Amino acid sequence: MQNETKRKLTIGVLYFTIVLFAVYIFVMFLLNGVEWAPMVKGKMENPDFSLTTWKWFFYPHILFGTVALAIGPFQLTKISQRKPKLHKMLGKIYAVSIFINILVVPYIALSATGGRGSTNCISSPECFLAVDDFHWSS
């Protein structure tokens, strides 16, 4: 019974975190408008940055990321495990959501303004080795 309590608590914490994150995204980007988010204001200083194009990649990223985050913890529940058809259908939706995110994230990453780690990843071998502070000697 103790494992079941831990499992329920873990899933509850996951959903609580997801809801907090979703509320933040809703307020910061949808309610206030993307143009006013501090992260986007910094991008708009770059003359090569296209807000319209960025939105075409950002909104699907948020939508499908939220879908994946909502489905993921549910797949760990007993309800999902007791209903194989539901589990399989949600697994397919989850996989499609992740796949779409894989397609849109590279553009978002190219226009990242989150510091050194977010902008060096495309051309740096350190990112693929997950050792951001390690520098290859020339």
Summary of the structure (lengths in Angstrom):
residues: 138
radius of gyration: 18.7
end to end distance: 56.9
largest distance: 59.0
contacts: 330
relative contact order: 0.09
helix: 77%
strand: 0%
